Amino acid sequence: MTRSFRTFLTFATMLCGLFALQTAHAATQDDLKGTSVVLVHGAFADGSSWNRVIPLLEAHGLHVVAVQNPLSSLADDVAATKRVIDQQKGPVVLAGHSWGGVVISQAGNDDKVKSLVYVAAFAPDANQSIADITQGMKPPVWANELQKDSAGYLTLSDKAVRDDFALDLPAGQQRIVAATQGPWFSGCVNDKVTQAAWHEKPSYFVIPGRDKMIDPHLQAKMATQIHAQVTRVDASHVAMLSQPEAVANAILAAARNAH
């Protein structure tokens, strides 16, 4: 074996060792076992709205639970979310979609919660409701497609799901979203947060540029107000279904911070 060949083998071995060390270090860095993610769905949805994000988070060692909110009031939804938070043993990342942003702003005051992730969501301050946030704004087109039952619960028409709520999903998925939506009590728009957790917790915000349910400009304004780290995606209101990787990455960033 020539001297030059022995030198080459030594160099190659060093490179392989360095690569293996870096790979192991990266895997260790990204092993988020011990941290939980609690996912809070919004109006006109249920916990299954996170089903494309959950496996992406679990692949990084996170324990993930999707809350099934009754959508009957802020107090009821916060109580349901806090029951799930109470069951977690380690630090918690709390993520909320749409109306779920109001819920996590209140429920996020729990000491276990280390960071908040808003996905196409409302982020109210203390003593603010959705009605307060949107006061003076032109009613969205989809408001005309709301259907109210005898108990005051609202659902979206198939047309609104197709054209406004989930416009970037295939037709088959749109029909599933419409069929499985959770009715939302109309009085929720007036329920006020008493203490906004984002004042004390680091926050992240996913803003879909094609959102027709909550104006992306309003979302950007709220994200600035809460000093959130922003991710922008080319998606509809249901970014967690149409762009799950981008949403998962935002939650992973929050989890690394919490970890």
Buried (B, 14 or more C-beta within 10 A) or exposed (E): EEEEEEEEEEEEEEEEEEEEEEEEEEEEEBEBEEBBBBBBBBBBBBBBBBEBBBEBBBEBBBBBBBBBBEBBBBEBBBBBBBEBBEEBEBBBBBBBBBBBBBBBBBBBBBEBBBBBBBBBBBBBBEEBBBEBBBEEEEEBEBEEBBEEEEEEBBBBBBEBBBBBBBBBBEEEBBBBBBEEBBBBBBEBBEBBBEEBBBBEBBBBBBBBEBBBBBBBEBBBEBBEBBEBBBBBBEBBBBBBBBBBEBBBBBBBBBBBBBB
